[in-house]
């Protein structure tokens, strides 16, 4: 299957973190439109939306969603903190 040349609208949960910033830069360089979901709104970047906004308004139009958001409480659920990982 050939790759589509049309730009995608990508939504990244956790897009302000280390991996999210790198992914966002690469996607934007490839010509895709990227929106980032964050806990806090940004006064300088209107492509950042909050989790509260999504709860209130639903997901914005998008072609793909990437979930990179992770917390230490999630690590505890899977036992990673107990194993020293």
Residue, then its C-alpha position, 0 to 999 in steps of 0.5 A: x500500500x502506498x503512503x498517502x501524500x495528504x497531510x494528516x491532522x494528528x492529536x498527541x496526548x502527552x505532546x509537551x513531554x520529551x518524546x511528544x516534542x520530538x514527535x511533534x517536530x517530526x510530524x510538522x516537518x513532514x507537513x502534518x497538522x499537530x494538536x497537543x493535549x496538555x493539562x495546562x493551556x498555553x498562552x503562546x501556542x494555540x495548538x495546545x488544548x487541555x484534557x478539560x477542554x476535551x471532556x467538555x467539547x469532545x475530540x477535535x477533528x483528527x485523522x490520528x491520535x497518539x497517546x504518550x501521556x504517562x504518570x508514575x501512578x500508571x507505573x504503580x498500577x502495572x508494578x513497574x515502581x515495585x520492580x525498580x524499573 
